[in-house]
Each structure stands twice: as C-alpha cells, then as structure tokens.
Amino acid sequence: RDYWDIAAGRNLILVQLESTSNFVVNRTFDGKEITPFLNQLIKQDTLYFDRYFQTAGTGRTADAEFSTLNSSYVKAGQIAHQEHDNKDLYALPRALAEVGYTAWAFHGYEPAFWNREKMYPNLGFSRFYSQFDFEQDELIGWGLGDRSFYRQSTEILTKADKPFFAFLVSLTNHYPYFIPQKFKTSSFDTRELDDSERRSERIFAHYFHSVQYADHALSEFFAALKQEDLYDNSIIVIYGDHYGINKQNEDYERLMTNYLGREYGYEDMLNIPLFIHIPGLGKAETLHTIGGQIDLMPTVLNLLGIEKNSDTVHFGQDLLNITEGFVALPAYVPQGSFVAGSTYFEMSADG
C-alpha cells in the first residue's frame, strides 16, 4: 500500500477550518493572496487534495465532524451529533486510543452547542477543552479568536501524553465573517463593498478578510508547534468543514460568479480543501483524486500504519490507494447527486 505507516507513531493534529471553501486556495482578492500560508504549505511536505467535498448536511459543522471522524454519511435532515449521542462509536479517536493515543478535542465555544459535550466521549475522546477551559482574551464574532485558540491549545498539548490525537475545531471564520479592525491581518481594499446598502455585498467582503485571518492564525499555530517541539513528530491534517458562500442565495451566487469569471455551481460550493502535512515527507503533491470527509479516517489510518476494525462499517476509502474516488452529496443538491472520477452528477429535482 502506498504511504503505509510512513507516519507511524507520530502525533496526529487534525484541524477543522470553519467555512473554508477550496476556491480561496491559490487565489487572490484585490491583487493579494487570500491564503498566503496555505499556498506556501502545499509546496512543502504536503499532500493537497483539491477535489475534496463536504459530506456534511443539516448539522453543518457538527455533521462535518461526524462524517470525518466516523467515515460515515449523515442522514439527510438529521443532525448526527443529536441522533447518535446514546451509543459508543468506533470513530477515529477511539481507534487511536485503542493503540495508545491520548485523544483530546478542542473548540473555543460552548460545550453543549451541537451536543458536543455528550457526543465527544462517545467518539472516544477522553477530554474536551471548550470555552470554559480557555482564557477569553481575544473575542471575535462567535467567541474565542483562532489566534488565541491555537496558542492556548498548543500550551495544553505540551502536557499531553504522547502520542496524542488533537482535534481542533476553529471558529473565527464563521458567518457573518466580520473581523474588527484591531484584529484584521489582511489589507484588502473592500471599501466599495463595505459601503454597499446590500448586506450580502458587505458579508461577501467580510469573508475574504475573515479567511485571511484564519490563514494567518494557522501560520502562528505552526510556529508555536515548532517552538514547543511538537511539529517534527506530528502529522497535521487540515480541511474545511463546509462552504463559505451559499449558492442558494441569489446575491451570493451573482457575486461569486462575477468573482470567478464563470458560473458558481454547487460543485464549487461543496468543494472544500484537504491538506495532509507530513514534516520530512520530502515532496509535495496536488492530488486530483475525488474524495470527501468520509474518506479522511481510512486515509489517516493508512499513514499511521493502523488497521481499522474489520467489524465496523466505514463508507470512506483510503484516498492514497484508489484510482478513482466517489462521493455522494447528501445535502444542498437533490438526493442521488454524486461526484466520481471526472463526473459531477446532479440529480434533477423531480428524480
């Protein structure tokens, strides 16, 4: 198997990026890079999947977590963290805990939101660091800013028994994406959109500032991991949880179509990035293999050299050992829609 156990024994740091679409990667706004750190990351020791799709549904961020950690689809119209909070699941944290990993989850918001405080133990996490475990020293939008969140999480990880699995769920790049001036890390000129009478145009402008903040926060996170000697013996996996700009809103669809210079379709909207960064890998690749959040667990287990439990059904595939991927799209498009190989198929509304 390709890449089998090349990261055996390393820590796993899994970062779920709030509202991060793939279109922002290697793209500019106002003549400036939107994600300068991620753009550099994919050039060194990184496997970047640019045809990776969300399999999150109604529960959005929480469904992205569930699908990613369980290699399972989420039933349409249900919120997985509420439907499965009464059962223990053979999820990624449990699989890693069984072979000696410390499995901790981190999120700078209320522990009861999306039922995380009940669900995380069922997934195999032994500790959940939430809003009440962090100093609230940089509040942006919904809560603790990413820069402070990553900094404080790194401090906590220095005390973890190794190897560890750290699952970090970011927050700042959340709708409506407003970053106060004192926290901005970007210099995009969005005055024309900022002054618009249309709220959609103001939020569209906010999105680019917000994504750039999230990217800058990631750069500081990597620096902190290096400073604390946690970087070299870890693999760092980063992915978007769900879309940032909703095509179902006509104003956003128009703005995105103008920005891209072509129609903004659901294939664009549901496309999120996946980065697998392995320090010392010695190469960087952009892979066009079709994949989705259901595929992350088997892909990571392959890298760590861990066989999955054969008694458990997982829907995902190891993206590093397939010739053609397949992802069913459970939300935002009619049931039966999918992406496979070079085909994007969208079922008609009447079936």
C-alpha positions in Angstrom: 0.0 0.0 0.0 1.2 3.5 -0.9 2.2 5.6 2.1 1.5 2.8 4.6 2.8 3.6 8.1 5.1 6.5 6.9 3.9 8.4 9.9 3.7 5.5 12.4 3.9 6.6 16.0 3.6 10.3 15.2 1.1 12.7 16.9 -2.0 13.4 14.8 -3.2 17.1 14.8 -6.5 17.4 12.9 -7.7 20.9 12.2 -11.3 21.6 11.0 -11.4 25.0 9.4 -14.7 26.8 9.7 -16.5 27.8 6.5 -13.4 27.3 4.3 -14.1 26.6 0.6 -11.4 25.3 -1.8 -11.8 28.3 -4.1 -9.8 30.5 -1.8 -6.6 28.4 -2.1 -4.1 29.8 -4.6 -6.4 32.7 -5.5 -6.2 36.4 -5.0 -8.6 39.2 -4.0 -7.8 42.8 -4.6 -4.5 41.6 -6.1 -3.4 39.9 -2.9 -3.3 36.2 -1.8 -6.2 35.2 0.3 -4.4 32.3 1.9 -0.7 33.0 1.7 0.3 30.5 4.4 -1.7 27.6 2.9 -0.4 28.5 -0.5 3.2 28.0 0.8 2.3 24.9 2.8 1.2 23.0 -0.3 4.7 23.4 -1.7 6.5 21.5 1.1 5.8 18.1 2.6 2.1 18.3 1.9 -0.4 16.3 0.0 -3.1 18.7 -1.1 -6.5 17.3 -2.4 -8.2 19.9 -4.5 -11.2 17.7 -5.4 -12.4 17.0 -1.9 -16.1 17.5 -1.0 -18.2 18.2 2.1 -20.4 15.4 3.2 -22.0 17.5 5.9 -25.7 18.1 6.0 -28.2 20.0 8.1 -25.8 20.0 11.1 -23.1 21.7 9.0 -20.0 21.9 11.3 -21.2 19.1 13.6 -22.0 16.9 10.7 -18.6 17.6 9.2 -17.1 16.4 12.4 -19.2 13.3 12.5 -18.6 12.3 8.9 -14.9 12.9 9.2 -14.3 11.1 12.5 -16.6 8.1 11.6 -16.1 7.7 7.9 -19.9 7.8 7.6 -22.5 9.7 5.8 -25.0 11.8 7.7 -28.7 11.0 7.1 -30.4 13.8 5.3 -32.5 16.1 7.5 -30.9 14.9 10.7 -28.1 16.3 12.9 -25.7 13.4 13.6 -24.5 14.7 17.0 -28.1 14.5 18.2 -29.1 11.3 16.6 -26.2 9.2 17.8 -25.4 10.6 21.3 -26.6 7.4 23.0 -24.1 5.0 21.5 -20.4 4.4 21.5 -18.9 4.5 18.0 -15.7 3.1 16.5 -14.6 6.6 15.4 -11.1 7.8 14.7 -10.4 8.9 18.3 -11.4 5.5 19.6 -9.3 3.7 17.0 -6.3 5.7 18.0 -7.0 5.4 21.8 -7.0 1.7 21.4 -3.4 1.7 20.2 -2.2 4.1 22.9 -3.0 7.6 21.7 -4.2 10.4 24.0 -7.4 11.7 22.2 -8.4 15.2 23.1 -10.8 17.6 21.4 -10.6 21.4 21.4 -13.2 24.1 20.5 -13.4 27.6 21.8 -17.2 27.7 22.1 -19.9 26.4 24.4 -19.5 22.7 25.2 -23.3 22.0 24.9 -23.5 23.5 21.4 -24.2 20.8 18.8 -24.3 18.4 21.7 -20.6 18.1 21.7 -20.1 17.5 25.4 -22.3 14.3 25.1 -21.1 13.2 21.7 -17.3 13.6 22.0 -16.9 10.9 24.8 -19.0 8.5 22.6 -16.5 9.0 19.8 -13.6 8.1 22.0 -12.2 11.5 23.2 -11.0 11.3 26.8 -11.0 15.1 27.2 -12.9 18.0 25.6 -11.4 21.5 26.1 -14.2 24.0 25.4 -15.0 27.7 26.0 -14.6 27.4 29.8 -11.1 25.9 29.6 -9.7 28.9 27.6 -8.9 32.4 28.7 -11.3 34.6 26.7 -8.7 37.2 25.8 -9.5 37.7 22.1 -13.2 37.6 21.3 -14.2 37.8 17.7 -17.7 37.1 16.4 -19.0 33.9 17.9 -16.2 33.6 20.5 -12.5 33.0 21.1 -10.4 34.1 18.1 -8.4 31.5 16.3 -5.0 33.0 17.1 -5.6 32.8 20.8 -7.3 29.4 20.5 -4.3 27.8 18.7 -1.9 29.4 21.1 -3.7 28.2 24.2 -4.3 24.7 22.6 -0.6 24.4 21.9 0.2 25.1 25.6 -2.2 22.4 26.6 -0.7 19.9 24.2 2.7 20.3 25.7 1.3 18.5 28.7 -0.3 15.6 26.8 1.0 12.1 27.0 2.4 11.1 23.6 1.5 10.1 21.0 -1.6 12.2 21.0 -4.5 12.9 18.7 -5.6 16.5 18.9 -8.8 17.5 17.1 -9.1 21.3 16.9 -12.3 22.9 15.6 -11.7 26.5 14.6 -14.4 29.2 15.0 -13.5 32.7 13.8 -14.2 32.3 10.1 -17.9 31.9 10.8 -20.8 33.7 9.2 -21.3 36.7 9.1 -17.4 36.8 8.9 -16.9 40.2 10.5 -13.4 40.8 11.8 -13.0 44.0 13.9 -10.3 46.3 12.6 -8.0 45.7 15.6 -7.9 42.0 14.8 -7.6 42.2 11.0 -4.5 40.7 9.4 -5.5 41.5 5.8 -5.1 44.6 3.7 -7.8 44.0 1.1 -9.5 47.2 -0.2 -13.2 46.4 0.2 -14.5 49.9 0.8 -16.9 49.8 -2.1 -18.5 46.6 -0.9 -18.3 47.6 2.8 -20.3 50.8 1.9 -23.0 48.9 0.0 -26.6 49.1 1.0 -26.9 45.3 0.3 -26.0 43.2 3.4 -24.9 40.4 1.1 -22.2 42.5 -0.5 -20.9 43.6 2.9 -20.8 40.0 4.1 -19.1 38.9 0.8 -16.3 41.4 1.5 -16.1 40.3 5.1 -15.5 36.7 4.0 -12.1 37.4 2.4 -10.8 39.3 5.4 -12.0 36.5 7.7 -10.4 33.7 5.6 -7.1 35.6 5.6 -7.3 36.0 9.4 -7.9 32.2 9.7 -4.9 31.6 7.4 -2.7 33.9 9.4 -3.8 32.2 12.6 -2.7 28.8 11.2 0.7 30.2 10.4 1.1 31.2 14.0 -0.1 27.7 15.1 2.6 26.0 13.1 5.2 28.4 14.5 4.0 27.6 18.0 4.2 23.8 17.4 7.8 24.2 16.2 8.6 26.4 19.2 7.3 23.7 21.6 9.0 20.8 19.7 5.6 19.3 18.7 6.0 19.8 15.0 8.6 17.3 13.7 7.0 14.2 15.2 3.4 15.1 14.2 1.3 15.0 11.0 -1.0 17.9 10.6 -4.2 17.4 8.6 -6.4 20.4 7.8 -9.7 20.5 6.0 -12.7 22.8 5.5 -15.9 21.9 7.3 -18.4 23.3 4.8 -18.9 26.0 2.2 -18.3 29.7 2.9 -20.6 31.3 0.3 -24.1 29.9 -0.2 -25.1 29.5 -3.9 -28.7 29.2 -2.8 -28.7 32.9 -2.1 -29.1 34.8 -5.5 -27.0 37.7 -4.4 -24.1 35.5 -3.3 -24.4 33.4 -6.5 -24.1 36.6 -8.5 -21.1 37.9 -6.5 -19.3 34.6 -6.8 -20.0 34.3 -10.5 -18.5 37.7 -11.1 -15.5 36.9 -8.9 -14.7 33.6 -10.5 -15.5 34.8 -14.0 -17.7 31.8 -14.6 -20.9 30.3 -13.1 -20.7 29.5 -9.4 -22.1 26.0 -9.3 -22.8 23.5 -6.5 -19.7 21.7 -7.5 -17.8 24.8 -6.5 -19.8 25.4 -3.3 -19.4 21.9 -1.9 -15.7 21.7 -2.8 -13.5 22.1 0.3 -9.7 21.7 0.7 -7.8 18.9 2.4 -4.2 19.3 3.3 -2.1 16.4 4.8 1.2 17.9 6.0 3.9 15.4 7.0 7.1 17.1 8.1 10.1 15.4 6.4 8.0 13.8 3.6 10.4 15.3 1.1 7.8 16.1 -1.6 4.7 18.0 -2.2 1.8 16.9 -4.4 -1.5 18.3 -5.6 -3.8 15.3 -6.0 -7.0 15.5 -8.0 -8.5 12.3 -6.6 -12.1 12.7 -5.8 -12.7 12.4 -2.1 -14.9 13.6 0.8 -15.0 13.9 4.5 -16.0 10.2 4.8 -12.5 9.3 3.4 -10.3 11.0 6.0 -10.3 8.3 8.6 -9.1 5.4 6.4 -6.6 7.7 4.7 -5.1 8.8 8.1 -5.1 5.2 9.5 -3.1 4.1 6.5 -0.5 6.9 7.1 -0.2 5.8 10.7 0.0 2.1 9.9 -3.1 1.2 11.8 -5.5 -1.4 10.6 -9.2 -0.5 11.0 -11.6 -2.7 12.9 -12.9 -5.1 10.4 -16.2 -5.5 12.3 -17.1 -1.8 11.7 -18.6 -0.5 8.5 -16.9 2.6 7.1 -18.1 4.2 3.9 -14.8 6.0 3.0 -11.8 4.9 1.1 -8.1 5.5 1.6 -7.5 8.3 -0.9 -3.8 7.4 -1.3 -4.6 3.9 -2.6 -7.5 4.2 -5.0 -7.6 5.0 -8.7 -11.0 6.7 -8.7 -12.9 8.2 -5.8 -16.7 8.5 -5.3 -18.6 10.9 -3.0 -22.4 11.0 -2.6 -23.6 14.5 -1.9 -26.2 14.3 0.9 -27.3 17.9 1.2 -28.0 21.1 -0.8 -28.5 19.2 -4.1 -31.2 16.5 -4.8 -30.6 13.1 -3.3 -28.7 10.8 -5.7 -26.2 13.5 -6.7 -22.6 12.5 -6.6 -19.0 13.2 -7.8 -16.9 10.3 -9.3 -13.8 10.5 -11.4 -14.2 13.4 -13.8 -18.0 13.3 -13.4 -20.2 15.7 -11.4 -23.8 14.4 -11.5 -26.6 16.4 -10.1 -30.0 14.6 -9.8 -32.9 16.5 -11.2 -35.3 17.9 -8.6 -38.1 15.5 -9.7 -35.8 12.5 -9.7 
